[in-house]
Amino acid sequence: MMAAINSGATLEQFEKMMELQQRWEANEARKAFVQAMADFKAEPLEIFKRKQVGYTTKDGDFVGYKHAELSHIADVVVPAMARHGLSHRWDLQQTGGRIVVICTITHRLGHAESVSMDGSPDASGKKNSIQQVASTITYLQRYTLLAATGLATKDESDDDGRGGADDASTDGPVTQATSAQPTTYPQAQFDSNLPKWREVIAAGRKTPDQIIAMAQTKHPLTDEQKRAIRKPAAEATAAAGPTYAHVADQLNKAANDDALAVAADLIKDVADAAHRTELNALFDKRRAELNA
């Protein structure tokens, strides 16, 4: 631009160059947005339906439906978006007795895309006029954020990772037998997962806070469990024993039978049984290679 000004470009030429520059920047911002959304969607985000709406019959059956609360959706989605330079906002409008909520996802370079939904005030129950509007706003905020990010909620029993959208079969009236849901993360399951989480943290793939946020999409963690996840890497290694990655590295680096034996002695202290099996197989492979 400065070169054009210095060369005596006319105002019309300068305006055309500005237009080309703006179009180029807008296209770059759009491409950055698409890449950021792709990276965001690659994260293993899980949003569970935990809020029950309905009643329990005298036979102990629950009649109603379950959905994910807005606060839970935001707790999972917002930090993940921020890691990729994305943010969101809601704009509200009210016209003709209808409430309109617009959810806009914006990339740090400026490109933004929006999804909008509208509905009438929620007159169910004994809500006053303000509560009716607030209820509809919360509902529309929940579903516009999910739609804008392309995410779906799922039942806690849906363990295959595919989840399920909030369709009529699960977000409408249903009858199901009641079952006691753990109020905190089951300790046995936590103890089984902890060594794997620590390996992920030690490898730098996730921070302790990211692991905590992921774990709490399934069950709330106790303060003691959070402290165990945040325990410094060196202290964690000493408490939990050698990691799979460390022992595998030692086995692969062993240059003779003595070094291989030292590395093999660490296998029994690896916490995960499946990892021990893999390491024993690696030990046999390396022994055969050294003695070939």
C-alpha positions as CSV (number, residue, x, y, z in Angstrom):
1,M,0.0,0.0,0.0
2,M,2.8,2.4,0.9
3,A,4.5,1.6,-2.4
4,A,1.3,2.5,-4.3
5,I,1.0,5.8,-2.4
6,N,4.6,6.7,-3.0
7,S,4.2,5.8,-6.7
8,G,1.4,8.3,-7.1
9,A,-1.6,5.9,-7.4
10,T,-4.9,7.5,-7.9
11,L,-7.7,7.3,-5.3
12,E,-9.6,4.8,-7.5
13,Q,-6.5,2.5,-7.8
14,F,-5.9,2.8,-4.1
15,E,-9.5,1.8,-3.3
16,K,-9.3,-1.2,-5.6
17,M,-6.0,-2.4,-3.9
18,M,-7.7,-1.9,-0.5
19,E,-10.6,-4.1,-1.7
20,L,-8.3,-6.8,-2.9
21,Q,-6.4,-6.7,0.4
22,Q,-9.6,-7.0,2.4
23,R,-10.8,-9.9,0.2
24,W,-7.5,-11.7,0.7
25,E,-7.5,-11.2,4.4
26,A,-11.2,-12.4,4.6
27,N,-10.3,-15.5,2.7
28,E,-7.3,-16.2,4.9
29,A,-9.5,-15.7,8.0
30,R,-12.1,-18.1,6.6
31,K,-9.5,-20.8,5.9
32,A,-8.1,-20.3,9.4
33,F,-11.6,-20.7,10.8
34,V,-12.2,-24.0,8.9
35,Q,-8.8,-25.4,10.1
36,A,-9.5,-24.4,13.7
37,M,-13.0,-26.0,13.7
38,A,-11.4,-29.2,12.2
39,D,-8.8,-29.2,15.0
40,F,-11.5,-28.5,17.6
41,K,-13.7,-31.3,16.3
42,A,-10.8,-33.7,16.6
43,E,-10.8,-33.3,20.4
44,P,-12.4,-36.2,22.3
45,L,-15.2,-34.1,23.8
46,E,-18.1,-35.8,25.6
47,I,-21.2,-34.0,26.7
48,F,-23.6,-36.2,28.8
49,K,-27.3,-35.9,29.5
50,R,-27.5,-35.7,33.3
51,K,-30.4,-33.4,34.0
52,Q,-33.6,-35.3,34.5
53,V,-37.0,-33.7,33.9
54,G,-40.0,-35.7,35.0
55,Y,-41.2,-37.7,37.9
56,T,-40.8,-41.1,39.6
57,T,-43.9,-43.4,39.7
58,K,-44.9,-45.4,42.7
59,D,-43.3,-48.4,41.1
60,G,-40.0,-46.7,41.0
61,D,-39.9,-46.0,37.3
62,F,-38.8,-42.6,36.0
63,V,-41.1,-40.9,33.5
64,G,-39.6,-38.0,31.6
65,Y,-36.4,-37.2,29.7
66,K,-32.8,-36.2,30.3
67,H,-30.8,-33.5,28.7
68,A,-27.4,-31.8,29.1
69,E,-27.4,-28.6,31.0
70,L,-26.1,-25.4,29.4
71,S,-23.4,-25.0,32.1
72,H,-22.1,-28.5,31.5
73,I,-22.0,-27.9,27.7
74,A,-20.2,-24.6,28.2
75,D,-17.7,-26.2,30.6
76,V,-16.7,-28.8,27.9
77,V,-17.0,-26.7,24.8
78,V,-15.6,-23.2,25.7
79,P,-12.1,-24.3,26.9
80,A,-11.7,-26.6,23.9
81,M,-12.7,-23.8,21.5
82,A,-10.3,-21.4,23.2
83,R,-7.4,-23.7,22.6
84,H,-8.0,-23.3,18.8
85,G,-8.5,-19.5,18.8
86,L,-12.3,-19.8,18.8
87,S,-14.9,-18.0,20.9
88,H,-18.7,-17.8,21.0
89,R,-21.4,-15.3,21.9
90,W,-25.1,-15.2,22.0
91,D,-27.3,-12.3,20.6
92,L,-30.9,-12.1,21.7
93,Q,-33.9,-10.6,20.0
94,Q,-37.6,-10.5,20.8
95,T,-40.2,-9.8,18.2
96,G,-43.8,-10.7,17.6
97,G,-43.9,-12.7,20.9
98,R,-41.0,-14.9,19.7
99,I,-37.6,-15.1,21.3
100,V,-34.6,-15.4,18.9
101,V,-31.2,-16.5,20.0
102,I,-28.2,-16.3,17.6
103,C,-25.0,-18.1,18.5
104,T,-21.9,-16.9,16.7
105,I,-18.6,-18.7,16.6
106,T,-15.7,-16.3,15.9
107,H,-12.0,-17.1,15.1
108,R,-9.2,-14.8,16.3
109,L,-8.6,-13.7,12.7
110,G,-12.1,-12.3,12.5
111,H,-14.1,-14.9,10.5
112,A,-17.4,-15.7,12.1
113,E,-20.4,-18.1,11.4
114,S,-23.8,-18.1,13.2
115,V,-26.7,-20.3,13.9
116,S,-30.1,-19.0,15.0
117,M,-33.2,-20.5,16.6
118,D,-36.4,-19.0,17.9
119,G,-39.2,-20.1,20.2
120,S,-42.1,-18.8,22.2
121,P,-41.9,-18.2,26.0
122,D,-42.0,-21.4,28.0
123,A,-45.4,-21.3,29.7
124,S,-45.1,-24.8,31.3
125,G,-45.4,-25.2,35.0
126,K,-46.0,-22.1,37.2
127,K,-43.4,-19.8,35.8
128,N,-43.9,-16.0,35.9
129,S,-43.5,-14.0,32.7
130,I,-39.8,-13.4,33.2
131,Q,-39.1,-17.0,34.1
132,Q,-40.9,-18.1,30.9
133,V,-38.6,-15.9,28.8
134,A,-35.5,-17.0,30.7
135,S,-36.4,-20.7,30.3
136,T,-36.7,-20.3,26.5
137,I,-33.5,-18.4,26.2
138,T,-31.6,-21.1,28.1
139,Y,-33.1,-23.8,25.9
140,L,-32.2,-21.9,22.7
141,Q,-28.7,-21.1,23.9
142,R,-28.1,-24.8,24.6
143,Y,-29.1,-26.0,21.2
144,T,-27.6,-23.1,19.1
145,L,-24.2,-23.7,20.7
146,L,-24.4,-27.4,20.0
147,A,-25.6,-26.7,16.4
148,A,-22.9,-24.1,15.8
149,T,-20.1,-26.4,17.0
150,G,-21.6,-29.6,15.4
151,L,-21.6,-31.5,18.6
152,A,-24.2,-33.9,20.1
153,T,-25.0,-35.0,23.6
154,K,-25.2,-38.6,24.7
155,D,-26.4,-40.8,27.6
156,E,-23.9,-41.8,30.2
157,S,-24.5,-45.4,29.3
158,D,-23.4,-44.7,25.7
159,D,-19.8,-45.9,26.1
160,D,-19.0,-46.7,22.4
161,G,-18.0,-43.1,21.8
162,R,-20.5,-42.5,19.0
163,G,-23.0,-40.6,21.2
164,G,-26.4,-39.6,20.0
165,A,-28.1,-36.5,18.9
166,D,-30.9,-34.9,21.0
167,D,-33.6,-36.4,18.9
168,A,-37.2,-37.2,19.9
169,S,-36.3,-40.7,21.1
170,T,-34.1,-39.4,23.9
171,D,-35.0,-35.7,24.5
172,G,-38.7,-36.3,24.7
173,P,-40.8,-38.2,27.2
174,V,-39.5,-41.6,28.0
175,T,-39.9,-44.2,30.7
176,Q,-36.9,-45.8,32.2
177,A,-36.1,-47.8,35.4
178,T,-34.3,-45.7,37.9
179,S,-30.7,-46.5,38.8
180,A,-28.3,-45.0,41.3
181,Q,-25.8,-42.8,39.5
182,P,-22.4,-42.3,41.2
183,T,-22.2,-38.9,42.9
184,T,-18.5,-38.8,42.4
185,Y,-16.0,-40.6,40.1
186,P,-15.9,-44.3,41.1
187,Q,-12.6,-44.8,42.9
188,A,-11.8,-48.2,41.3
189,Q,-12.4,-46.7,37.8
190,F,-10.4,-43.6,38.8
191,D,-7.4,-45.8,40.0
192,S,-7.5,-47.7,36.7
193,N,-7.5,-44.5,34.6
194,L,-5.0,-42.5,36.6
195,P,-1.8,-44.1,35.3
196,K,-2.9,-43.5,31.7
197,W,-3.8,-39.9,32.4
198,R,-0.5,-39.3,34.0
199,E,1.3,-40.7,31.0
200,V,-0.7,-38.3,28.8
201,I,0.2,-35.4,31.0
202,A,3.9,-36.4,31.2
203,A,4.0,-36.6,27.4
204,G,2.6,-33.1,27.2
205,R,-0.5,-34.1,25.2
206,K,-2.8,-32.6,27.9
207,T,-2.5,-30.5,31.0
208,P,-3.9,-31.7,34.4
209,D,-6.8,-29.2,34.1
210,Q,-7.7,-30.6,30.7
211,I,-7.7,-34.2,32.1
212,I,-9.9,-33.0,35.0
213,A,-12.4,-31.3,32.7
214,M,-12.5,-34.5,30.5
215,A,-13.0,-36.8,33.5
216,Q,-15.8,-34.6,35.0
217,T,-17.9,-35.0,31.8
218,K,-18.5,-38.5,33.2
219,H,-18.5,-38.1,37.0
220,P,-17.6,-35.3,39.4
221,L,-14.1,-35.7,40.9
222,T,-13.4,-35.3,44.6
223,D,-10.8,-32.8,45.7
224,E,-8.4,-35.7,46.5
225,Q,-8.8,-37.1,43.0
226,K,-8.1,-33.7,41.5
227,R,-5.0,-33.4,43.6
228,A,-3.9,-36.9,42.4
229,I,-4.2,-35.8,38.8
230,R,-2.3,-32.5,39.5
231,K,0.5,-34.3,41.4
232,P,3.9,-33.2,39.9
233,A,5.2,-35.6,37.3
234,A,8.2,-36.8,39.3
235,E,6.1,-37.4,42.4
236,A,3.5,-39.2,40.3
237,T,6.1,-41.4,38.7
238,A,7.5,-42.4,42.0
239,A,4.1,-43.2,43.4
240,A,2.7,-45.0,40.4
241,G,5.9,-46.7,39.3
242,P,7.5,-46.5,35.8
243,T,5.4,-45.6,32.9
244,Y,4.8,-47.7,29.8
245,A,6.6,-45.1,27.6
246,H,9.6,-45.1,29.9
247,V,10.0,-48.9,30.0
248,A,9.4,-49.3,26.3
249,D,12.1,-46.6,25.7
250,Q,14.6,-48.5,27.9
251,L,13.9,-51.8,26.2
252,N,14.4,-50.3,22.7
253,K,17.6,-48.6,23.8
254,A,19.2,-51.7,25.4
255,A,22.4,-52.5,23.5
256,N,23.2,-55.8,25.2
257,D,21.6,-58.5,27.3
258,D,22.6,-56.9,30.6
259,A,20.9,-53.6,29.7
260,L,17.9,-55.5,28.4
261,A,17.6,-57.3,31.8
262,V,17.7,-54.1,33.7
263,A,14.9,-52.6,31.6
264,A,12.9,-55.9,31.8
265,D,13.0,-55.7,35.6
266,L,10.9,-52.5,35.4
267,I,8.0,-54.2,33.7
268,K,6.5,-55.7,36.8
269,D,6.1,-52.2,38.3
270,V,4.1,-50.8,35.4
271,A,0.5,-50.2,36.7
272,D,-1.5,-51.3,33.7
273,A,-1.8,-55.0,33.1
274,A,-2.3,-54.6,29.3
275,H,0.8,-52.5,29.2
276,R,2.8,-55.1,31.0
277,T,1.7,-57.7,28.5
278,E,2.8,-55.5,25.6
279,L,6.1,-54.7,27.3
280,N,6.8,-58.4,27.9
281,A,6.2,-59.0,24.1
282,L,8.6,-56.2,23.3
283,F,11.2,-57.7,25.7
284,D,11.0,-61.1,23.8
285,K,11.3,-59.3,20.5
286,R,14.4,-57.3,21.6
287,R,16.0,-60.4,23.2
288,A,15.6,-62.2,19.9
289,E,17.1,-59.3,18.0
290,L,20.2,-59.1,20.3
291,N,20.8,-62.8,20.1
292,A,20.3,-63.1,16.4
